[in-house]
Amino acid sequence: MAFGKTADWTDNQQKHNATAVRIWLYLVVLTLFCLVLVGGATRLTHSGLSITEWKPIHGVIPPLNLQQWQEEFALYKRIPEYQQLNQGMTLEGFKSLFWWEWAHRFLARSIGLIFAVPLLYFWMSGRLAKGLGWPLTGVLALGGLQGFIGWWMVSSGLVERTDVSQYRLAVHLIMACLIFASCIYIASGLKPRKHEAPPSFISHLFAGLLLLATFVQIYLGALVAGLDAGMSYNTWPLMDGAIVPSDLLLQQPALINFFENPKTVQFTHRIGGYILFLLALFHFLTEWRAAARRGLDLELSQHARGAAIILAAVTIQATLGIFTLVMQMPLWLALSHQGVAIIVLALVTRHLRGYRKPMFEIV
């Protein structure tokens, strides 16, 4: 009897620890979501080059007096963006750019602390479940690498260009999404739930393809943002009166158009959206039929319910993309489009993790 009580206590303690870790990871996820949105606003307001130095530690303190502001502004005046695009900008105008970039960097530093300090506490106190320590350390390492990638991106716009490299911007965003998805995946596995019957090979395949397609579409979206390709064609469903415009392969070699020709990049991003929607639709139909064969409805089948939610989110995302395009990229709509893309990534990641057995199963 005593052994049984001890086992129950140990099991309850493990669940309690897992809940604490899960709450912490979702706090990290929420902060990452805010960071991606602030990063998007920084890009859309052309604020990303307003801080021209990388100061990982003391850069957290913004200018505190007029002299410090003037020194920071003088550094900005030395780069091509000011000299070619913003000549005559006032100090107040510079401040409006500076605060977006400062907020982005401040949030990034904050996430480092929000992640590292609790991770150390959970690990040293024995509250981390077996097998979680090294994966979470890997996520922390990716976060450190992301800091270097961020500066690598910014530095591309300080010498010859008036903006950052779209390639480096895309790498920066994809790394943020990889960290985000990793936290979602680990946290989802810590939630106690019933383990539904294993999905079919087709279901598993299309769930994996959905995750891959989501990452590819986010990458293409970053190229669109980096090239201001959203302004190339502002009509839908046609582009310049055609389904396939005639000027998509003007640059040579032809492959480079898919990364450097704004019109081609927008076209590819549109096609990627259609493919993602069709994948989500097919996956939902597959899961719905599988649930029906087992005598379950959408409420009882977590797989079918998850697929339905993903289809709804992808539909909303596509609609936002169309309106963002047609309305010529208003800030609030472009940020909404980016935000829902991250939500789709979270839903697909969580859905894929739901195919695996949970750490704590409800019988």
C-alpha positions, 0 to 999 in steps of 0.5 A: 500500500505504501509503495502504491501511495509513493508511486502515485505521489511521484506520478503527481509530482512529475505531472506538476513539474511537467505543467510548470515547464509547459507553462514556462515554454508557452510564455516563451512562445508568447514572447517569441510571437510578439518578437516576430510581430515587432520584427515585422513592424521594424521591417515594414517601417524601414527601421531596421538599420536605425541602430548601426552598432551591435552592443549585446550587453550595454545596448539594452540602454537607449539614449538618455539625453539629447547628446546621446541621441545626437551621437546615435543619429550621427552614426545613422547619417553615415550609412547609405539608407540615410544618405540616399533615402532619408536626407534631411530627416529630423531627430524626431523622425529618427527616434520613430525609427530607432524605437522600433529597432530598439524594442526588437532587440530588447525583446530578443535579449529578454527572451534569452533571459526568460528561456535560460534562467528557468531552464537552469532552475528546472534542470538543477532542481530535477524538475525537467522530465528525462530526455528534455534537458538536451533538446531544450539546451539545443533550443537555447543554442539556436537562440544564441545563434539567432543573435549573430544571424540578426546582426549578420542581417543588419550588417548587410545594409550598412555599407553599400545597400539601403536595405538588408539582404532578403536572403539574410532576412529570410534566414533570420525569420526561419530561425525564429520560426524554428525556435518557435516551433521547437518550443511548441512541439516540446510543450505540446508533448507535456500536456496530459491527454488521451492517445487516439488511435495512430494515424494512417501513413497518408495522414502522417505524411500530409501533416509533415508536408503541411509543416514543410509547406508552412516553413517554405511559405514563411521563407517566401514571405520573407523574400517578399518583405525583403524585396518589397515584392508585395507592391509588384502586383496589387490585383487578385486573382490575376497578375497584370491581367494574366494567370502567369505574367510574361516577365517572371524570368527576365533575369539570367540565370533564370533561377535567380528570378525566384530569389531576386525578381520581385514579381517572380517572388510574389508569384511564387508566394501566391502559388505557395499559398494555393498549395498550402491551402490544398494540402490543408483541405486534403488533410482535413478530408482524410482525417474527417473520413478516418474519424468517421470510419472509427465512429467519431465526430470532429469533437471526439477525434483530436486529429480531425479537429486539429485538421479542421482548425488548421484548414480554418487558419490557413483560409483566414491567412490566405484571405488576409494575404489577398487583402494585404495585396489588394490594399497595397500593404497597410501596416496593420494588415501586413502585420496581421498576415504575418501574425496569422502565419505564425499561428498556422505554424503553431497549429501545424506543429502542435497537430503533428506532435499530437500524432505521437504518444503523450508523456502523460496519457489519460486513460 
